[in-house]
Amino acid sequence: MRLLHTMLRVGDLQRSIDFYTRVLGMRLLRQSENAEYKYTLAFVGYTEESEGAVIELTYNWGVDSYDLGNAYGHIALGVDDVAAACERIRNDGGKVTREAESGKRRFHHYRFCRRSGWLQNRTD
């Protein structure tokens, strides 16, 4: 396994991007909007996502602040076989809370395991 990214919810996306890029010296790797679910994602890091862990900044449109504790989203881990990893989590007493749904454009290769982590089939 390897750490892919950590997701943080932010109330001011541009201010957050500026902090991670200008203050901490990271690069903006990619940014995308989802109009249907009303959020914007920005990925920042020191290396490309295929080379190391990055931070996913999630801006939920119209939300400008979070209470301490509810801004944290998840930690994503890359695995060679997501089905086997989820089975191992089940066997070790963990709970897989959402299975992948075939035909879903965005999450077809994910399984949601526990509340705080995504497992993703690695492509590297």
N, C-alpha and C positions, 0 to 999 in steps of 0.2 A: 504494500500500500504506500501511497504518498499523499501528502497534503496538497490539495488543489487550490482551494481558496477559503477565506473566511468572509462571511457576509455581514455587513453592518447597515442598518437603516439610518439614513441621514435626513435632516430637515432642510438643508440648503446644499444641493448637489454641487453647485459651482464652487461654493466656499470650501466644501470638503475636498473636491478635486484639487483646488489651489493649495490646500494644506498638504495633501499627500505628495503633490508634484513639486510645488515651489519650496515648501518648508522641509519635507523629508526627502526630496530628490527622486521620488518615484516617477514613472512615466504613465501617462494615460494610454492603456493598451487597446481598449475598445469601449464603445458606448452604444447602447441601443434603447429604444423606447417600445413599450407595449401599450398601445392605445386602448385595447380591449380591457385590460386589467388596470390601466392608469398608473404605470410606474416606469421609471427610467433606471437602467443599470449602467454603471461605469466600473470598469475593472482597472485597477492601478497596481503597479508592482515594479520591482527592480529588474526583473527578467521577463522574458516571454512566458506565457502560461504553460507551455510545454516543457519549460526548463525549471520552473520553481513555483512556489506558492504565491498567490496574489490576494488582493483585497477586493471584494465585490461591494461597491457602494450602491445601495438601493434607495432611490427616492420615490416614495409613494405620493403621487400627485395630491397636493392640497394639505399634506401633513407637514407642519413646519417644526415640530418638536416631539420628543419621546421622553417618557419617564425613565429614570435609571432602571435598567434591566430589560426593557421591552424593545430596545433598538437592536439587540443581538439577534442574528438570524440563524446561521448554521455554519458548520465546517464541512467542506466537501473533501472526500477522499477518493483517490483513483485506485481502482483494482483491476486485475486482469480478467476476472469473471465475477460480475456483479451478482448473479444468481447464487453462485457458490458462497460468496461473501455473506449474503443475506441469510443463507442457510446456516452458515457458521455462527452468525449472530444469534439466530433462533436457538441453535443447539447450546449456545453459551448463556441462555437465559434472557437474551435481548428480545425486543419486540420490533418487528417490521410493521410500520403503521400504514404504509401505502405502497402497493405494488405498481409496477409500470403498466400503463394501458397501451395496448398496441394501437397504432394509428395516430397517437398524439404527436403533433409536430415537434413540440419542444421537449417533452419529457420521456420520449420513447425509450431511452437508454438509461433511465434512472430508476432506482428503487429508493424510497424514503425509509431510512432505518433510524429508529429512535427519533426523538424530537429534534435533535440538534445536528443531524448529519445526513448529507447526501452521499450515496455511493455511485460512482460513474464508471462505466467500462472505459478503460484506458485505450487510447489509440496510438500512444507512443511506445 
